[in-house]
Amino acid sequence: MTRTRVRRRRIAAVALAAGAVSVLAGPLSRAFPAPRAVPVAEHRYVIRSGDTLWSIARSIAPASDPRPMVDAIAEANQVDPGALIPGRTLVIPSSA
């Protein structure tokens, strides 16, 4: 083998490895997300029977759109909006 052929194979191998790394970088970055800052709690809310995240958000901020508050409460407490358990305490983030 000549030096040129060896050099070309090395360049091709490096290019192939760089391509594989760039293809895998996206899924790997989503598999290991960066840690999130914990929101400072303004207050807590105890869930009552019949409560929904929407009704809780409306009662906390009646003059504003409840959607950002619903999302913030769900994210801060890692709850499924459709599966609230009466008696559970929710942290209401102040950043919402």
C-alpha positions as YAML, in Angstrom:
chain: A
units: angstrom
residues:
- id: 1
  name: MET
  ca: [0.00, 0.00, 0.00]
- id: 2
  name: THR
  ca: [1.13, 3.47, -0.73]
- id: 3
  name: ARG
  ca: [1.21, 6.33, 1.73]
- id: 4
  name: THR
  ca: [-1.48, 8.15, -0.21]
- id: 5
  name: ARG
  ca: [-3.89, 5.24, 0.06]
- id: 6
  name: VAL
  ca: [-3.24, 4.87, 3.82]
- id: 7
  name: ARG
  ca: [-3.70, 8.60, 4.30]
- id: 8
  name: ARG
  ca: [-6.99, 8.56, 2.36]
- id: 9
  name: ARG
  ca: [-8.27, 5.63, 4.41]
- id: 10
  name: ARG
  ca: [-7.40, 7.43, 7.65]
- id: 11
  name: ILE
  ca: [-9.17, 10.59, 6.47]
- id: 12
  name: ALA
  ca: [-12.21, 8.52, 5.47]
- id: 13
  name: ALA
  ca: [-12.24, 6.75, 8.85]
- id: 14
  name: VAL
  ca: [-12.01, 10.06, 10.72]
- id: 15
  name: ALA
  ca: [-14.80, 11.55, 8.57]
- id: 16
  name: LEU
  ca: [-16.96, 8.47, 9.17]
- id: 17
  name: ALA
  ca: [-16.36, 8.64, 12.93]
- id: 18
  name: ALA
  ca: [-17.16, 12.36, 12.98]
- id: 19
  name: GLY
  ca: [-20.38, 11.70, 11.07]
- id: 20
  name: ALA
  ca: [-21.38, 8.94, 13.50]
- id: 21
  name: VAL
  ca: [-20.72, 11.21, 16.49]
- id: 22
  name: SER
  ca: [-22.79, 14.01, 14.98]
- id: 23
  name: VAL
  ca: [-25.68, 11.65, 14.24]
- id: 24
  name: LEU
  ca: [-25.64, 10.23, 17.79]
- id: 25
  name: ALA
  ca: [-25.13, 13.58, 19.54]
- id: 26
  name: GLY
  ca: [-28.80, 14.60, 19.29]
- id: 27
  name: PRO
  ca: [-30.36, 11.45, 20.78]
- id: 28
  name: LEU
  ca: [-27.69, 11.20, 23.46]
- id: 29
  name: SER
  ca: [-28.21, 14.80, 24.55]
- id: 30
  name: ARG
  ca: [-31.95, 14.13, 24.93]
- id: 31
  name: ALA
  ca: [-31.27, 10.91, 26.85]
- id: 32
  name: PHE
  ca: [-29.26, 12.79, 29.48]
- id: 33
  name: PRO
  ca: [-30.96, 16.17, 29.96]
- id: 34
  name: ALA
  ca: [-29.29, 18.95, 31.88]
- id: 35
  name: PRO
  ca: [-30.50, 19.34, 35.46]
- id: 36
  name: ARG
  ca: [-33.23, 21.95, 35.85]
- id: 37
  name: ALA
  ca: [-33.35, 24.65, 38.44]
- id: 38
  name: VAL
  ca: [-35.92, 24.04, 41.14]
- id: 39
  name: PRO
  ca: [-38.48, 26.86, 41.18]
- id: 40
  name: VAL
  ca: [-38.92, 28.76, 44.40]
- id: 41
  name: ALA
  ca: [-42.32, 27.94, 45.86]
- id: 42
  name: GLU
  ca: [-44.66, 30.81, 46.53]
- id: 43
  name: HIS
  ca: [-47.11, 28.60, 48.37]
- id: 44
  name: ARG
  ca: [-48.60, 25.13, 48.53]
- id: 45
  name: TYR
  ca: [-52.05, 23.89, 47.58]
- id: 46
  name: VAL
  ca: [-53.82, 20.79, 48.92]
- id: 47
  name: ILE
  ca: [-55.86, 19.07, 46.22]
- id: 48
  name: ARG
  ca: [-59.57, 18.70, 46.97]
- id: 49
  name: SER
  ca: [-61.99, 16.30, 45.33]
- id: 50
  name: GLY
  ca: [-63.00, 17.59, 41.90]
- id: 51
  name: ASP
  ca: [-59.96, 19.86, 41.47]
- id: 52
  name: THR
  ca: [-58.16, 20.07, 38.15]
- id: 53
  name: LEU
  ca: [-54.93, 21.86, 37.36]
- id: 54
  name: TRP
  ca: [-57.00, 24.27, 35.31]
- id: 55
  name: SER
  ca: [-59.30, 25.12, 38.23]
- id: 56
  name: ILE
  ca: [-56.32, 25.48, 40.58]
- id: 57
  name: ALA
  ca: [-54.56, 27.81, 38.13]
- id: 58
  name: ARG
  ca: [-57.74, 29.88, 37.69]
- id: 59
  name: SER
  ca: [-58.13, 30.25, 41.46]
- id: 60
  name: ILE
  ca: [-54.51, 31.33, 41.92]
- id: 61
  name: ALA
  ca: [-54.39, 33.84, 39.06]
- id: 62
  name: PRO
  ca: [-57.99, 34.61, 38.02]
- id: 63
  name: ALA
  ca: [-57.12, 37.62, 35.83]
- id: 64
  name: SER
  ca: [-54.52, 35.88, 33.66]
- id: 65
  name: ASP
  ca: [-54.37, 33.03, 31.15]
- id: 66
  name: PRO
  ca: [-54.23, 29.77, 33.18]
- id: 67
  name: ARG
  ca: [-52.25, 27.74, 30.59]
- id: 68
  name: PRO
  ca: [-48.74, 28.83, 31.68]
- id: 69
  name: MET
  ca: [-49.67, 28.27, 35.33]
- id: 70
  name: VAL
  ca: [-51.07, 24.79, 34.54]
- id: 71
  name: ASP
  ca: [-47.84, 23.86, 32.74]
- id: 72
  name: ALA
  ca: [-45.68, 25.26, 35.57]
- id: 73
  name: ILE
  ca: [-47.62, 23.40, 38.27]
- id: 74
  name: ALA
  ca: [-47.51, 20.12, 36.32]
- id: 75
  name: GLU
  ca: [-43.76, 20.46, 35.70]
- id: 76
  name: ALA
  ca: [-42.89, 21.56, 39.24]
- id: 77
  name: ASN
  ca: [-44.77, 18.64, 40.79]
- id: 78
  name: GLN
  ca: [-44.21, 15.99, 38.07]
- id: 79
  name: VAL
  ca: [-47.95, 15.25, 37.96]
- id: 80
  name: ASP
  ca: [-50.22, 14.06, 35.19]
- id: 81
  name: PRO
  ca: [-52.95, 16.70, 34.80]
- id: 82
  name: GLY
  ca: [-55.61, 14.00, 34.54]
- id: 83
  name: ALA
  ca: [-54.57, 12.07, 37.64]
- id: 84
  name: LEU
  ca: [-54.74, 14.40, 40.63]
- id: 85
  name: ILE
  ca: [-55.15, 12.70, 44.00]
- id: 86
  name: PRO
  ca: [-57.22, 14.48, 46.66]
- id: 87
  name: GLY
  ca: [-55.14, 15.26, 49.74]
- id: 88
  name: ARG
  ca: [-51.85, 15.54, 47.85]
- id: 89
  name: THR
  ca: [-50.00, 18.83, 48.29]
- id: 90
  name: LEU
  ca: [-48.87, 20.71, 45.18]
- id: 91
  name: VAL
  ca: [-46.10, 23.28, 45.09]
- id: 92
  name: ILE
  ca: [-47.23, 26.42, 43.27]
- id: 93
  name: PRO
  ca: [-44.17, 27.96, 41.57]
- id: 94
  name: SER
  ca: [-43.81, 31.73, 41.73]
- id: 95
  name: SER
  ca: [-42.25, 31.92, 38.26]
- id: 96
  name: ALA
  ca: [-45.46, 30.94, 36.50]
...
